[in-house]
Amino acid sequence: MPQQVRGVIARAKGAPVELTDIVIPDPGPEEVVVAIAACGVCHTDLTYREGGINDDFPFLLGHEAAGTVESIGAEVDSVAVGDFVVLNWRAVCGRCRACKRGKPQYCFDTFNAEQKMTLVDGTELTPALGIGAFAEKNLVHAGQCTKVDSSADPAVAGLLGCGVMAGLGAAVNTGGVGRGDSVAVLGCGGVGDAAIVGARLAGASTIIAVDRDRRKLRWASELGATHTVDAAEADPVAAIQGLTGGFGADVVIDAVGRPETWKQAFYARDLAGTVVLVGVPTPDLRLEMPLLDFFSRGGALKSSWYGDCLPERDFPMLIDLYQQGRLPLDKFVTERITIEEVEQAFHTMHSGDVLRSVVVL
């Protein structure tokens, strides 16, 4: 029968979030109920609260989550009751034109649960990124659950569900960083620092972190950056060129997502280098550049969707690397908080005091 649990919702644009009772239906065909163990506080959740995604209020926030499968519906064979899983927001369909071309990381028809979680009065909730995990339990499609090593710390494992995977994948999957490459990362929040970790994991020899916040640059150094550039004091393009023999970096990753940082990334790459956009722009932003500059350079200009990841391939591998001590995922967890402290975590995020606050249930 349906269950009543506590969850954090955004009821209206810009209003403080609320912790309230929500209703979780029994899982239907291909659906799963997950008991949430931990969920990271991502900037995307704040964007939902501010109406920056759409206006389908009320939202059930939270999406960087790990937990245990509590119950499954009919036709579910990919996970079982008791499995420890990381949730993802791109459950591939296996049938669309991208999947049929052998590129499921670009799936155009990803799955979410068919049934809706609701408020006690029956009001339907819109789950953030189809997940909604600031809750004691939630309902998702079985394809949104990726089984990983159950001995992993849930607060760490859940971060693969969004920001860490997006940044790390931008370097490894989208950017194709290889041994000996030079890499520059513009913006050293959680996603940018994950890109730095990914570049280091891939064997990059020069990793340049660019930000205007010295504290973030210090964190970037701790996570593997070989050089830092304070963009408040130096021109990032000139600085990156100066650190790469005057040529520019092989791969430049824009983890900010603004026209000015994308232009910096474009001009800071080597002649045939790669630019990867992983920072999410707002709909109002526009880019104006001379078309000749695009023509006169080779290389590639790419956007990274979720780090071009395949959860069933990448999540278990990255957890294994973390368990072996080769991937410092735990350094992204700045603080562990209760579900009552989500609103305060948004304020802490604005101040730049954390890489990630993680709700532990």
N, C-alpha and C positions, 0 to 999 in steps of 0.2 A: 504494500500500500504506500501511497505518497508519504514522504517524510518532511517534517518541518525543521529547518536548521537556521543558523544565523548567517547572514551575508551582508556585504558592504555594497550599497547602491548609490548611484548618482541620480537623484530624482529630477533635477532641473539644471540648466546651464549655469555653471559658476557657483552653484550652491554647495555648501559643505556636504561631504558624503555622510551617509547614515548607516549605522549598523542596525539591521532589522531582521525580522523573521521572514524567511522565504520558503517556498514549497518546491521540493524535488520530486518529480513524478517517477514512478517505476520505469525502468529502462524498457523501451520498445525494441523492435527489430534493429539490430546493428548499433544499439546504444548501450552505454555503460554508466553506472554511478560510481564515482571516485570519492573516497574519503581523503580530503586534502590534508597533507602534512605540512606543506610550506608553500608560500607564493611570494615572489619578488614584487616590489613596487616599481613599476616601469613608467617612464614618462608618457607612454602611450595611454596608460590609465588616466593620467591627468588630462591628456588631450581629449579623451572621451568626456570627462567631467566638464571640460570647458566648451563642449560642443564642436570640437575641431574635427571630428570624424563624421558624424551625422547627428540628426536631432531625434533619434529613436529612443528618447528617454521613456522610462527609467532604465539605466544601465546597471547590470551586475558586473562590477569591476573585477580586475585581476586575471592574469593569463600566464605568468611565468611560474608554473606550478608542478609539483610532484606529489604523489599520493599513492594510495593502495586501492585497487579495484575491489569494490564492495559487492556489486551485483552486476549481472550482464543480461542483456535481452536475447531474443532469438537470433539465430544466424551469426552470432559472435564466435569466432574461432581464433582470432589473433591474440587475445588476452584471456586470462582466466581469473576467477575470484582469488584474491590474495596476491596478485602480481603487483610489484612496485613499478610505477610508470611515471614518465615525464609527459606532460601534455603538450601538444603542438597545435598550431592553428592552420596547418596546411596538410590535411589528410588527403592524399592523392587518390584520384578516382580510378586510374588504370585504363580508362576508356577514351578520354578526350584526345584531340589531335596531338598535343604535346606528349602525353603518355605513350601514344602509339608510335611516336617518332623516337622513343627511347630517351626522352627528356622529361621525366616525371617531376623534376624539381621546378618545372614551369607549368605544372598542372593548372588548367583553366577551369576546373570544375570540382574544387575541393569540398569536402564534406563537413557538415555540422550536424548536431542532433536535430531530429525533426520536431520533437516535442519542446515545449517551452517551460522553463522554470518561471515561477510566478511569485508575486507577493501573496500574502495570506488572503487578500480580498479578490484574488484572481487576476490582477493586473499582470500582463505578460512582461517579462524582463528581457532586455537585449543583452546577451552576454558579450563582454569585451572580447574581440577577436574570435567570437564563437566559442569561448571557453567559460568566462565568469568564475574565477577561482578564489576570490576573496570571500570564501564561504567554507563552512565546515565540510560540506559535500557539494558536488555538482554533477550535472548530467552532460555527457559529451558523446560524440560519435566514437565508435570503437577505433576507427582509424586515427583518431586524435591521441591515442594512447600508445606510447612506445615503452616497452618493457626494458628496464636496465637493472644493473646489479643492485640488489636490495640492501647491500651494506653501505651504499653511498649516503652521504648526508643529504637529506631532502632539501635543506635550504640552499645547498650548492647545486644539486642536480636540477632543481626547478629552473635555475637561471638559463639552462640550455633552451628552455621553451621559447625564448625571444631574444633579448639583447645580446647575450654572450654568443649565441649561435649566429645572429645577424652579423656581428662584427668579425668573429673568427672566420665565418664562411666567406665574408667579403674579401678577406685576404687569401684564404686557401682555395676556395671553390671559384669565386667570381674572378678575383684578380690573378689567380694562378701563380702566386708567389712561389719561387723555387730557390734552391740552394745558391747562395752568393748574390742574390738580388738586393737591390736597394729599394727601400719602401719608406714612404712618408705618409703619416696619418694626421689629418686635420680634424681637431676636436677630440679631446681625451677624456670624455665621459665613459660610461660603461661600454657603449658600442665601440668607440674608438680604442679603448684599452684592450677590448677583446680582439680587435684587428691587430694590435701590436703583439698580443700573445700568439695569434695565428701566424703572423709573419715570422716570429721567433721559432715557432714549432716547425714551420716549413723550411727553415734554414737560411733566412735572409741574413746578410752580413751587416747591412746598415739599416737601422730602423730609426726614423726621425719622427719625433712626436712634436706636434704644433698645437699650442693653445695659448690663451691669454691669462690663464690662471696658474700661478706657480705651484700651487698645491697639486693641481691635476698633473702638471708636468713631473712633479716628484713621484706621484703614483705611477705614471707612465714609465719612468726609469726603473722603478721597482719591478715592473711587469715585463721588462725586456727592451725598452727603447735604448738605443746606443747613443742617441743625441737628442737634445730638446731645443725647441725654438720658442721663445716668448713672443707671440705675435703682437703684443702690446708695445714691444720695443724694437722689433726687427721686421723687415719685409720677408714674409714666409717664402716667396718665390726665390728671392736672391739667396736666402739662407739655405734652402734646400739645394739649390744649384751649387753653392759654395761647399756643401758637404758631400757632393757627388762629382767632384772633378770638373764642375762647370756645366755638366750635361743635364742634370735633373734626374729624378728617381725613376727606376724601372716601373714601379707601381705607386700611384698616389691615391689614397683613399679619403674621400670627403665624408666624414662622419657627422657633419653639421647640417648640410642640406640647405645652403643659402647661395644665391647667385655669386656673391663675392668669394665664398670659399670654393665653389666649383671652378670659378675662373682661376683662382690660385692653384688649384689642383691641376687644371689643364696646362697652365704655363710652367708649372714646377715639374712636369714629367719629362723624361728623356724624349728624343725626337720620335721614337717608335714605342714609347711607353704606354702604359694603361692607366686610365682614370676609372675609379670605381665610386659611384655614388651610393652610399648606404644610409646617410642621414636623410630623414623624411622631410621634404619641403611642404610648406603650407600652400593651399590652392592659389593664393594671390601672387606668388613669386614668379617673376619673369626673368629670362636670360637674354641679353643682347650682346652679340659678339660678331666680329668680322668673319664672314663665311670663308674668306681666303685663309684664315688661320687654321680652319678645319682641313681645308684642302692641302695645305702645305706641310701637314704632319701626318705620319703614319700611326701605327698603334691602334688602340681600341678605347672607346668610351662606353662604359657599361653601367647599368644599374643593378644593384644586388637585391633580390627579393628573398628575405629570410636567409641571407647568406647562401642562396642557391642550394639549400640543404635537402637531404632526404632523411627525415627523422629516424627511420628504421635502420639506416646505414650509419648515420653520423652520431646520434645520441649515445648508443652503447659504446662505440669506439672512443668517444671523448670522455665518457665516464671511466672507461678502462685506463685511459691515459692519466686521468686525475687520480685514480686509485694507485697507479704506479709512481705517483709523484712527479710526473712529467708535464703536467698541465695545472697551473696554480689557480684553479677555479675558486678555491676558498678565499682568495684575496679580494674577490669581488664583493663578498658579503661584509659590508661595513658594520651593520647592526641588525640584530634580531629583535623584532617587535611583536606585540600582540595585535589581534585583529581590531581591537578598539583604537589603535594608534595610526590607522591609515591616513587620516586627514593631516595629522602632524607630520607624517612621512612626506607628504606632498610639499609642505613648507620647508622641510629639511632638504628636499631635492632642489628647490629653488635656490637655496643658499649655497649649494655646491659642496655641502659637507660630507656627502656620501657617494660611493659608487652604486651601492644598492642597499636599501632597507629591505629586509625579508620578513614577512609575516609568518610566524611559526604557530601552528595550531596544535 
